[in-house]
């Protein structure tokens, strides 16, 4: 298969990202001081997130980037879904680590979790739009479907794991 520049960038972006995820997750799982200042609830959520990132998200990222590098469209779309998930997660983790409200909550002065607002204002409408496009057999629906489904699977696994931990 022929590789274009986009295919070649994916592994080079994924490898450093995977290494960083592994390092941070191992620190959270193996260094007891990492979450020692947190409440029991935050500790459980953080450890659960680290485990999911290490044992599920990182392998998904590496496998998807390999298939993307090989020029498989499915690999590129799944990689996009993993990247979207990590982008979503990056809004949650800093506040969780510091045991503070997110900047968004502080800025507006309400107890509303902005992640939930994003989920309801972006993720849910994207799911609905994707479903409508697929129903109508539109090309964009077939492009969006694997991306948003990958994001939803990863988000679901994380939320499920947080319940266990």
C-alpha positions, 0 to 999 in steps of 0.5 A, spaced: 500 500 500 502 507 498 503 511 504 502 518 504 505 523 509 499 523 514 500 515 514 507 516 516 506 521 521 501 517 525 506 512 528 511 518 530 506 521 534 503 515 537 510 512 540 512 518 544 505 519 546 504 511 548 511 512 552 508 518 556 502 514 557 506 508 560 510 512 564 505 516 567 500 510 568 506 506 572 507 512 576 500 512 578 500 505 579 507 503 583 508 510 586 504 510 592 505 518 593 502 519 587 495 520 589 497 520 597 494 527 598 487 525 594 481 523 597 479 516 597 474 517 591 479 521 587 485 515 589 480 510 586 478 513 580 486 515 578 488 508 579 483 505 575 484 510 570 491 509 570 490 501 569 485 502 563 490 507 560 496 502 561 492 496 559 487 498 554 488 505 551 496 504 550 495 497 546 489 500 542 493 506 540 499 502 538 495 497 534 491 502 531 497 506 529 501 500 526 495 499 522 494 506 520 502 506 518 500 500 513 495 504 510 489 501 513 483 506 513 480 502 519 487 503 523 487 511 521 479 511 523 481 507 530 487 511 531 483 518 530 478 515 535 483 513 540 486 520 539 479 524 540 479 519 547 485 522 549 484 529 548 477 528 552 481 525 558 486 531 558 481 536 560 479 531 566 486 529 569 489 535 571 483 537 575 483 530 578 490 530 580 490 536 583 484 535 587 481 541 584 475 544 580 476 544 573 478 551 570 471 551 567 468 550 573 472 556 577 471 561 571 463 560 571 462 559 579 457 553 578 458 546 581 457 543 574 462 538 571 464 541 564 466 534 562 459 532 562 457 539 558 462 537 553 459 530 552 452 532 552 454 538 547 459 535 543 459 527 543 451 526 544 450 530 538 456 527 534 453 520 535 446 522 533 449 526 527 453 520 525 447 515 526 443 520 521 448 520 516 449 512 516 442 511 516 442 516 509 448 512 507 452 518 507 460 518 506 461 522 512 457 517 516 461 512 514 467 516 516 465 518 523 462 512 525 469 508 527 472 514 530 466 516 535 465 508 536 472 507 538 471 514 543 465 511 546 468 504 547 474 507 550 470 512 554 465 506 556 471 502 559 474 507 563 467 509 566 466 501 567 473 501 570 472 507 575 466 503 578 470 497 579 476 501 582 
